[in-house]
Amino acid sequence: MKYKFYTVSFNAWDAMLGAIKLAEKSIYWECYILLDDTPTHNFFDILKEKARQGVVVKIIADAIGSFWLGSSAVNDLRAAGVEILFFNHRGWFNRNHKKILIIDEKIGFIGGVNIAKAHRHWLDLHLKVEGLIARALLRSFIKSYKISGGKDNLVHQKIRLHRKIRILDHLPFLSKSRSLRKFYIEHINNAKDNILIATPYFVPHLWLIKALKNAARRGVKIEIIMPKETDHRIITWLNRLFVYLVGEKGIDFYFSSKMIHAKALLVDDQEGLVGSNNIDAASFEFNSESGLVFKRKDMLKDLKNIFEAWKKESIRSSY
């Protein structure tokens, strides 16, 4: 499987726009924040052009996250033949926070990148993948499509992925299962040497605080990277509060002067997760989230290098 990491929003936009321009059959895209205010990246013009050429274009935008997407832009997309749906399941709390783009069922993107001018220079993590894993992403998209009211009978083939890579879907409002919580508890509790976490919003549940503290007490080195200042003043304050509450010998925090919007986990340099979930109640209890879990050595090495580069440019704070 070919892959590539992107660590700045506009670099991911370049790759996504380039893939969209080459689409021949289908474009499936779901995004939490999807706005038409990025003049340097004319996504909407290209999407309309592709739809007029006969390419199937289906978009799912979150009704809250994409609230500022103008009605004229939506009407223009629909007039060109684009099907655009807005996710609004059970009111305010349950949001579609996923960021997935699939081109011709051959190329896929997954991670934390939104489309908004204000995010252009944010540090983030987005993965481009090619091959079977891109086709497997369609299954995740179809779930959101049906929940959002999509009527077309989209189908996906059952695909047997390599054991070293898989998709983690989290749909807490559809079942009692909490796949994200299970994943974090299992991996933090089983960690032997080190845990690396990147998150813009650090407002963990009590169960996660306990798990991190217990891991630190048994000698696991824990490093958490976050922005010094977020895009929300109250979240910045909450981040600092929970850094204090989580304070424990063996847990180091790294504060970046740049806005980091990345969501990632690396455990013992053996397994990584890059996706859409923050470390907060919204992601673990209410939102639809998705991520890519991998054990491939080349991907793990690349993710570790990204963490190390961000750490060097951050201010370290220890208990």
Backbone hydrogen bonds in HBPLUS format (Angstrom, degrees):
<---DONOR---> <-ACCEPTOR-->    atom                        ^
c    i                          cat <-CA-CA->   ^        H-A-AA   ^      H-
h    n   atom  resd res      DA  || num        DHA   H-A  angle D-A-AA Bond
n    s   type  num  typ     dist DA aas  dist angle  dist       angle   num
A0130-GLU N   A0002-LYS O   3.02 MM 128  5.30 140.6  2.18 153.6 150.5     1
A0004-LYS N   A0128-LYS O   2.91 MM 124  5.14 132.4  2.14 142.1 148.0     2
A0128-LYS N   A0004-LYS O   2.88 MM 124  5.14 165.3  1.90 152.1 157.1     3
A0006-TYR N   A0126-HIS O   2.80 MM 120  5.13 143.4  1.94 155.0 162.4     4
A0126-HIS N   A0006-TYR O   3.01 MM 120  5.13 147.5  2.12 143.1 149.5     5
A0124-ASP N   A0007-THR O   2.94 MM 117  4.91 160.0  1.98 111.0 117.6     6
A0011-ASN N   A0008-VAL O   3.10 MM   3  5.47 129.7  2.37 108.6 121.7     7
A0012-ALA N   A0008-VAL O   3.20 MM   4  6.55 155.9  2.26 156.3 163.4     8
A0009-SER N   A0122-TRP O   3.08 MM 113  5.76 158.0  2.13 158.9 165.4     9
A0012-ALA N   A0009-SER O   3.02 MM   3  5.22 117.4  2.42 101.7 117.0    10
A0013-TRP N   A0009-SER O   2.87 MM   4  6.22 154.3  1.93 152.5 161.2    11
A0010-PHE N   A0120-ARG O   3.10 MM 110  5.19 141.2  2.26 161.3 150.2    12
A0014-ASP N   A0010-PHE O   3.00 MM   4  6.20 153.5  2.08 139.5 145.3    13
A0015-ALA N   A0011-ASN O   3.25 MM   4  6.56 160.9  2.28 144.9 148.5    14
A0016-MET N   A0012-ALA O   2.89 MM   4  6.12 162.2  1.92 155.6 161.0    15
A0017-LEU N   A0013-TRP O   2.79 MM   4  5.89 168.7  1.81 158.2 161.2    16
A0018-GLY N   A0014-ASP O   2.96 MM   4  6.08 154.7  2.02 143.8 151.2    17
A0019-ALA N   A0015-ALA O   3.04 MM   4  6.25 153.2  2.11 144.5 151.0    18
A0020-ILE N   A0016-MET O   2.94 MM   4  6.19 158.5  1.98 150.1 156.2    19
A0021-LYS N   A0017-LEU O   3.01 MM   4  6.21 156.8  2.07 148.6 154.0    20
A0022-LEU N   A0019-ALA O   3.10 MM   3  5.26 134.5  2.32  99.3 111.5    21
A0023-ALA N   A0020-ILE O   3.10 MM   3  5.19 162.0  2.13 107.3 112.9    22
A0056-VAL N   A0025-LYS O   2.92 MM  31  6.18 161.5  1.96 148.9 142.9    23
A0104-ASP N   A0026-SER O   2.87 MM  78  4.77 168.9  1.88 138.0 141.6    24
A0027-ILE N   A0056-VAL O   2.71 MM  29  6.11 147.2  1.81 166.5 172.9    25
A0058-LYS N   A0027-ILE O   2.92 MM  31  6.30 166.0  1.94 170.1 174.8    26
A0028-TYR N   A0102-ILE O   2.98 MM  74  5.12 167.8  2.00 151.1 155.2    27
A0102-ILE N   A0028-TYR O   2.76 MM  74  5.12 157.7  1.81 155.0 161.4    28
A0029-TRP N   A0058-LYS O   2.97 MM  29  6.39 157.4  2.02 158.6 165.5    29
A0060-ILE N   A0029-TRP O   2.77 MM  31  6.24 152.4  1.85 152.6 160.5    30
A0030-GLU N   A0100-ILE O   2.84 MM  70  5.34 164.5  1.86 159.7 164.7    31
A0100-ILE N   A0030-GLU O   2.93 MM  70  5.34 148.5  2.03 146.2 156.4    32
A0031-CYS N   A0060-ILE O   2.94 MM  29  6.45 151.8  2.02 163.7 172.9    33
A0062-ASP N   A0031-CYS O   3.27 MM  31  6.73 145.3  2.40 149.6 154.6    34
A0115-ILE N   A0033-ILE O   2.88 MM  82  5.87 176.9  1.88 158.6 157.9    35
A0035-LEU N   A0115-ILE O   2.93 MM  80  5.86 151.5  2.02 146.8 156.1    36
A0041-HIS N   A0038-THR O   2.85 MM   3  5.41 155.4  1.91 119.4 127.7    37
A0043-PHE N   A0041-HIS O   2.83 MM   2  5.71 138.8  2.00 106.3  94.0    38
A0046-ILE N   A0042-ASN O   3.23 MM   4  6.49 166.1  2.25 157.5 161.2    39
A0047-LEU N   A0043-PHE O   2.87 MM   4  6.06 159.5  1.92 156.2 162.7    40
A0048-LYS N   A0044-PHE O   3.01 MM   4  6.16 160.6  2.05 147.2 151.8    41
A0049-GLU N   A0045-ASP O   2.98 MM   4  6.19 155.9  2.04 143.7 150.9    42
A0050-LYS N   A0046-ILE O   2.89 MM   4  6.11 158.0  1.94 150.8 156.3    43
A0051-ALA N   A0047-LEU O   3.00 MM   4  6.21 159.0  2.04 147.7 153.3    44
A0052-ARG N   A0048-LYS O   3.02 MM   4  6.27 157.7  2.07 149.0 154.6    45
A0053-GLN N   A0049-GLU O   3.14 MM   4  6.38 132.2  2.38 136.8 149.5    46
A0053-GLN N   A0050-LYS O   3.06 MM   3  5.02 130.2  2.31  94.0 108.0    47
A0055-VAL N   A0050-LYS O   3.07 MM   5  5.46 154.6  2.13 155.2 147.2    48
A0054-GLY N   A0051-ALA O   3.02 MM   3  5.20 157.7  2.07 105.7 112.7    49
A0083-GLU N   A0057-VAL O   3.02 MM  26  6.32 169.0  2.03 163.9 160.9    50
A0059-ILE N   A0083-GLU O   2.77 MM  24  6.18 162.5  1.80 162.1 166.8    51
A0085-LEU N   A0059-ILE O   2.81 MM  26  6.18 163.6  1.84 157.7 161.3    52
A0061-ALA N   A0085-LEU O   2.93 MM  24  6.34 165.6  1.95 165.3 165.1    53
A0087-PHE N   A0061-ALA O   2.90 MM  26  6.14 152.3  1.98 140.7 149.8    54
A0066-SER N   A0062-ASP O   2.87 MM   4  5.57 155.9  1.93 143.3 149.9    55
A0063-ALA N   A0087-PHE O   2.95 MM  24  5.41 167.8  1.96 144.5 143.8    56
A0067-PHE N   A0064-ILE O   3.15 MM   3  4.91 155.6  2.21 112.4 109.6    57
A0069-LEU N   A0066-SER O   3.01 MM   3  5.51 163.8  2.04 120.5 122.5    58
A0074-VAL N   A0070-GLY O   3.21 MM   4  6.56 156.6  2.26 147.1 153.7    59
A0075-ASN N   A0071-SER O   2.83 MM   4  6.02 164.0  1.86 152.2 156.5    60
A0076-ASP N   A0072-SER O   2.94 MM   4  6.08 152.8  2.01 142.7 150.0    61
A0077-LEU N   A0073-ALA O   3.07 MM   4  6.29 153.4  2.14 143.1 149.8    62
A0078-ARG N   A0074-VAL O   3.01 MM   4  6.31 166.3  2.03 154.7 157.9    63
A0079-ALA N   A0075-ASN O   2.87 MM   4  6.01 152.9  1.95 145.6 153.6    64
A0080-ALA N   A0076-ASP O   3.12 MM   4  6.29 137.1  2.31 137.8 147.8    65
A0080-ALA N   A0077-LEU O   3.10 MM   3  5.22 130.8  2.35  97.2 110.3    66
A0082-VAL N   A0077-LEU O   2.96 MM   5  5.24 158.3  2.01 148.9 141.9    67
A0081-GLY N   A0078-ARG O   3.03 MM   3  5.08 152.0  2.11 100.8 109.7    68
A0288-SER N   A0095-ARG O   2.77 MM 193  6.15 164.7  1.79 165.6 171.0    69
A0097-HIS N   A0288-SER O   2.92 MM 191  5.58 144.6  2.05 143.6 153.5    70
A0101-LEU N   A0109-PHE O   3.07 MM   8  5.02 155.9  2.13 136.6 140.6    71
A0109-PHE N   A0101-LEU O   2.77 MM   8  5.02 143.5  1.90 148.0 154.9    72
A0103-ILE N   A0107-ILE O   2.78 MM   4  5.13 169.6  1.79 158.8 162.5    73
A0106-LYS N   A0103-ILE O   2.89 MM   3  5.98 176.3  1.89 137.5 138.7    74
A0107-ILE N   A0103-ILE O   3.13 MM   4  5.13 166.5  2.15 146.6 150.6    75
A0131-GLY N   A0106-LYS O   3.06 MM  25  5.44 153.8  2.13 148.4 153.2    76
A0108-GLY N   A0129-VAL O   2.82 MM  21  5.15 167.7  1.84 156.0 157.8    77
A0129-VAL N   A0108-GLY O   2.78 MM  21  5.15 162.5  1.81 148.1 153.0    78
A0110-ILE N   A0127-LEU O   2.97 MM  17  5.33 147.2  2.08 142.0 152.4    79
A0127-LEU N   A0110-ILE O   2.79 MM  17  5.33 166.8  1.81 151.5 156.0    80
A0112-GLY N   A0125-LEU O   2.98 MM  13  5.86 159.5  2.02 155.7 162.3    81
A0119-HIS N   A0116-ALA O   2.91 MM   3  5.48 153.5  1.98 117.9 126.2    82
A0120-ARG N   A0117-LYS O   3.16 MM   3  5.37 168.0  2.17 113.9 117.4    83
A0122-TRP N   A0119-HIS O   2.97 MM   3  5.26 165.7  1.99 119.8 124.3    84
A0123-LEU N   A0259-MET O   2.94 MM 136  6.13 157.3  1.99 165.3 167.7    85
A0261-HIS N   A0123-LEU O   2.66 MM 138  5.95 174.4  1.67 164.3 164.8    86
A0134-ALA N   A0131-GLY O   3.04 MM   3  5.59 134.4  2.26 112.8 123.8    87
A0135-ARG N   A0132-LEU O   3.06 MM   3  5.13 117.2  2.47  96.6 111.7    88
A0136-ALA N   A0132-LEU O   2.88 MM   4  6.20 147.4  1.98 148.3 158.7    89
A0137-LEU N   A0133-ILE O   3.10 MM   4  6.34 133.8  2.32 137.4 148.0    90
A0138-LEU N   A0135-ARG O   3.13 MM   3  5.51 146.8  2.24 105.1 114.2    91
A0139-ARG N   A0136-ALA O   3.20 MM   3  5.76 142.7  2.34 111.5 119.1    92
A0140-SER N   A0137-LEU O   3.05 MM   3  5.31 121.1  2.41 102.4 116.2    93
A0141-PHE N   A0137-LEU O   3.09 MM   4  6.50 157.2  2.15 150.2 156.9    94
A0142-ILE N   A0138-LEU O   2.85 MM   4  6.08 160.5  1.88 156.0 160.5    95
A0143-LYS N   A0139-ARG O   3.30 MM   4  6.57 151.9  2.38 143.8 149.4    96
A0145-TYR N   A0141-PHE O   2.87 MM   4  6.13 154.1  1.94 152.0 160.8    97
A0146-LYS N   A0142-ILE O   2.98 MM   4  6.17 162.8  2.01 155.3 156.9    98
A0147-ILE N   A0143-LYS O   3.14 MM   4  6.36 163.8  2.17 148.3 153.0    99
A0148-SER N   A0144-SER O   2.91 MM   4  6.01 146.2  2.03 145.1 154.2   100
A0150-GLY N   A0145-TYR O   2.81 MM   5  5.14 155.9  1.87 159.5 152.4   101
A0149-GLY N   A0146-LYS O   3.14 MM   3  5.26 162.6  2.17 105.9 110.8   102
A0154-LEU N   A0152-ASP O   3.02 MM   2  5.75 130.0  2.28 104.8  90.3   103
A0165-ILE N   A0162-HIS O   3.07 MM   3  5.81 165.0  2.10 130.1 129.5   104
A0295-LYS N   A0164-LYS O   2.69 MM 131  4.77 152.2  1.76 146.9 146.0   105
A0166-ARG N   A0293-VAL O   2.87 MM 127  5.27 152.7  1.94 151.5 156.7   106
A0293-VAL N   A0166-ARG O   2.81 MM 127  5.27 169.3  1.82 163.3 165.5   107
A0168-LEU N   A0291-GLY O   2.84 MM 123  5.12 172.4  1.85 147.5 150.0   108
A0291-GLY N   A0168-LEU O   2.96 MM 123  5.12 136.1  2.16 135.4 147.4   109
A0170-HIS N   A0289-GLU O   2.95 MM 119  5.02 156.9  2.00 153.5 147.2   110
A0289-GLU N   A0170-HIS O   2.94 MM 119  5.02 158.4  1.98 141.9 149.1   111
A0174-LEU N   A0171-LEU O   3.07 MM   3  5.73 166.6  2.09 123.5 127.8   112
A0182-LYS N   A0178-ARG O   2.94 MM   4  6.18 169.4  1.95 162.1 165.4   113
A0183-PHE N   A0179-SER O   2.94 MM   4  6.03 155.9  2.00 142.2 149.1   114
A0184-TYR N   A0180-LEU O   2.91 MM   4  6.17 170.0  1.92 160.6 161.8   115
A0185-ILE N   A0181-ARG O   2.93 MM   4  6.03 171.9  1.93 157.4 160.1   116
A0186-GLU N   A0182-LYS O   3.00 MM   4  5.96 166.5  2.02 146.7 151.2   117
A0187-HIS N   A0183-PHE O   3.03 MM   4  6.12 164.8  2.06 149.1 153.5   118
A0188-ILE N   A0184-TYR O   2.89 MM   4  5.88 161.3  1.92 151.3 156.8   119
A0189-ASN N   A0185-ILE O   2.88 MM   4  5.81 161.6  1.92 148.5 154.6   120
A0190-ASN N   A0186-GLU O   3.07 MM   4  6.07 138.8  2.24 134.5 144.8   121
A0191-ALA N   A0188-ILE O   3.35 MM   3  5.17 152.3  2.44  95.1 103.1   122
A0221-LYS N   A0193-ASP O   2.86 MM  28  6.15 167.7  1.88 147.0 142.8   123
A0268-ASP N   A0194-ASN O   2.80 MM  74  4.94 171.4  1.80 150.1 152.7   124
A0195-ILE N   A0221-LYS O   2.81 MM  26  6.27 148.7  1.90 158.7 162.4   125
A0223-GLU N   A0195-ILE O   2.89 MM  28  6.28 162.6  1.92 164.8 170.6   126
A0196-LEU N   A0266-LEU O   2.84 MM  70  5.01 161.1  1.87 150.8 156.5   127
A0266-LEU N   A0196-LEU O   2.87 MM  70  5.01 152.1  1.95 148.5 151.7   128
A0197-ILE N   A0223-GLU O   2.92 MM  26  6.35 152.3  2.00 156.8 164.3   129
A0225-ILE N   A0197-ILE O   2.77 MM  28  6.15 166.0  1.79 162.6 165.2   130
A0198-ALA N   A0264-ALA O   2.98 MM  66  5.10 160.9  2.02 141.3 142.3   131
A0264-ALA N   A0198-ALA O   3.08 MM  66  5.10 158.3  2.12 135.1 138.9   132
A0199-THR N   A0225-ILE O   3.06 MM  26  6.47 161.0  2.10 170.4 175.1   133
A0279-ILE N   A0201-TYR O   3.30 MM  78  6.04 139.0  2.48 164.8 174.4   134
A0203-VAL N   A0279-ILE O   2.72 MM  76  5.88 160.9  1.75 166.9 173.6   135
A0209-ILE N   A0205-HIS O   3.05 MM   4  6.38 156.0  2.11 148.5 155.6   136
A0210-LYS N   A0206-LEU O   2.92 MM   4  6.15 164.8  1.94 155.7 159.1   137
A0211-ALA N   A0207-TRP O   3.05 MM   4  6.18 154.8  2.12 135.5 142.7   138
A0212-LEU N   A0208-LEU O   2.96 MM   4  6.15 162.8  1.99 151.1 154.7   139
A0213-LYS N   A0209-ILE O   2.96 MM   4  6.15 166.6  1.97 154.2 158.1   140
A0214-ASN N   A0210-LYS O   2.86 MM   4  5.99 163.8  1.89 152.2 157.0   141
A0215-ALA N   A0211-ALA O   2.99 MM   4  6.13 153.1  2.07 142.7 150.1   142
A0216-ALA N   A0212-LEU O   2.97 MM   4  6.22 160.1  2.01 149.9 155.2   143
A0217-ARG N   A0213-LYS O   2.94 MM   4  6.19 153.7  2.01 148.7 156.0   144
A0218-ARG N   A0214-ASN O   3.17 MM   4  6.44 132.3  2.41 139.1 149.9   145
A0218-ARG N   A0215-ALA O   3.24 MM   3  5.36 137.5  2.43  97.5 108.8   146
A0220-VAL N   A0215-ALA O   3.02 MM   5  5.41 157.8  2.07 152.5 145.9   147
A0219-GLY N   A0216-ALA O   3.04 MM   3  5.19 158.7  2.08 108.9 112.3   148
A0222-ILE N   A0250-GLY O   3.00 MM  28  6.17 174.0  2.00 172.6 170.6   149
A0252-ASP N   A0222-ILE O   2.83 MM  30  6.20 167.3  1.85 162.8 162.9   150
A0224-ILE N   A0252-ASP O   2.91 MM  28  6.35 157.1  1.96 158.5 166.1   151
A0254-TYR N   A0224-ILE O   2.82 MM  30  6.09 157.8  1.87 156.6 157.0   152
A0226-MET N   A0254-TYR O   2.95 MM  28  6.30 163.0  1.98 175.4 177.5   153
A0256-SER N   A0226-MET O   2.92 MM  30  6.19 160.9  1.96 147.1 153.4   154
A0228-LYS N   A0256-SER O   2.74 MM  28  5.36 165.8  1.76 151.6 146.7   155
A0235-ILE N   A0232-HIS O   3.11 MM   3  5.30 120.3  2.48 100.9 115.6   156
A0236-THR N   A0232-HIS O   2.99 MM   4  6.31 154.9  2.06 155.6 163.3   157
A0237-TRP N   A0233-ARG O   3.09 MM   4  6.43 154.9  2.16 147.6 153.7   158
A0238-LEU N   A0234-ILE O   2.93 MM   4  6.21 156.5  1.99 143.8 150.5   159
A0239-ASN N   A0235-ILE O   2.73 MM   4  5.93 159.2  1.77 153.5 158.9   160
A0240-ARG N   A0236-THR O   3.21 MM   4  6.47 160.8  2.25 145.1 148.9   161
A0241-LEU N   A0237-TRP O   3.00 MM   4  6.29 152.6  2.08 146.0 154.3   162
A0242-PHE N   A0238-LEU O   2.92 MM   4  6.17 164.6  1.94 158.9 161.1   163
A0243-VAL N   A0239-ASN O   2.90 MM   4  6.13 143.4  2.04 146.5 157.4   164
A0244-TYR N   A0240-ARG O   3.16 MM   4  6.37 153.8  2.23 142.0 147.8   165
A0245-LEU N   A0241-LEU O   3.02 MM   4  6.38 153.3  2.09 142.5 150.4   166
A0246-VAL N   A0242-PHE O   2.88 MM   4  5.88 147.1  1.98 141.6 149.0   167
A0247-GLY N   A0244-TYR O   3.21 MM   3  5.11 145.7  2.33  96.2 106.3   168
A0251-ILE N   A0248-GLU O   3.00 MM   3  5.63 154.0  2.07 146.3 144.7   169
A0253-PHE N   A0317-SER O   2.86 MM  64  5.09 178.9  1.86 157.9 157.9   170
A0317-SER N   A0253-PHE O   2.66 MM  64  5.09 152.9  1.74 158.4 162.6   171
A0255-PHE N   A0315-ILE O   2.85 MM  60  5.08 166.5  1.86 141.4 143.4   172
A0315-ILE N   A0255-PHE O   2.91 MM  60  5.08 164.2  1.94 135.4 136.4   173
A0275-GLY N   A0263-LYS O   3.18 MM  12  5.80 166.8  2.20 156.5 159.9   174
A0265-LEU N   A0273-LEU O   2.91 MM   8  5.05 147.5  2.01 142.0 149.2   175
A0273-LEU N   A0265-LEU O   2.80 MM   8  5.05 145.2  1.92 150.5 154.9   176
A0267-VAL N   A0271-GLU O   3.00 MM   4  5.55 166.9  2.01 160.8 164.6   177
A0270-GLN N   A0267-VAL O   2.88 MM   3  5.98 173.5  1.88 134.9 137.0   178
A0271-GLU N   A0267-VAL O   3.35 MM   4  5.55 148.0  2.46 141.1 149.4   179
A0272-GLY N   A0294-PHE O   2.91 MM  22  5.37 164.8  1.93 156.7 161.8   180
A0294-PHE N   A0272-GLY O   2.95 MM  22  5.37 158.3  2.00 145.6 151.4   181
A0274-VAL N   A0292-LEU O   3.12 MM  18  5.47 157.5  2.17 144.9 150.6   182
A0292-LEU N   A0274-VAL O   2.85 MM  18  5.47 164.8  1.88 148.4 149.6   183
A0276-SER N   A0290-SER O   3.02 MM  14  5.84 138.5  2.20 151.9 164.0   184
A0284-PHE N   A0280-ASP O   3.22 MM   4  6.47 168.1  2.24 153.4 157.0   185
A0285-GLU N   A0281-ALA O   2.78 MM   4  5.48 156.0  1.84 152.6 156.7   186
A0286-PHE N   A0282-ALA O   3.08 MM   4  5.13 148.2  2.19 124.5 133.2   187
A0287-ASN N   A0282-ALA O   2.76 MM   5  5.78 161.2  1.79 168.2 167.8   188
A0300-LEU N   A0296-ARG O   2.94 MM   4  6.14 161.1  1.97 155.8 162.0   189
A0301-LYS N   A0297-LYS O   2.92 MM   4  6.02 156.2  1.98 145.0 151.2   190
A0302-ASP N   A0298-ASP O   3.09 MM   4  6.27 157.2  2.14 140.9 146.9   191
A0303-LEU N   A0299-MET O   2.92 MM   4  6.16 161.1  1.96 150.5 155.6   192
A0304-LYS N   A0300-LEU O   2.91 MM   4  6.08 161.4  1.95 148.5 153.9   193
A0305-ASN N   A0301-LYS O   2.98 MM   4  6.19 156.6  2.03 147.1 153.2   194
A0306-ILE N   A0302-ASP O   3.05 MM   4  6.33 147.8  2.15 144.5 153.0   195
A0307-PHE N   A0303-LEU O   3.01 MM   4  6.35 162.5  2.05 154.4 158.4   196
A0308-GLU N   A0304-LYS O   2.92 MM   4  6.20 163.3  1.95 153.0 157.5   197
A0309-ALA N   A0305-ASN O   2.97 MM   4  6.13 155.4  2.03 144.5 150.7   198
A0310-TRP N   A0306-ILE O   3.05 MM   4  6.30 160.7  2.09 152.2 157.0   199
A0311-LYS N   A0307-PHE O   2.89 MM   4  6.14 153.9  1.96 151.7 159.8   200
A0312-LYS N   A0308-GLU O   3.11 MM   4  6.31 153.7  2.18 146.2 151.8   201
A0313-GLU N   A0310-TRP O   3.17 MM   3  5.30 134.9  2.38  98.7 110.6   202
A0314-SER N   A0311-LYS O   3.07 MM   3  5.06 163.5  2.10 109.2 111.9   203
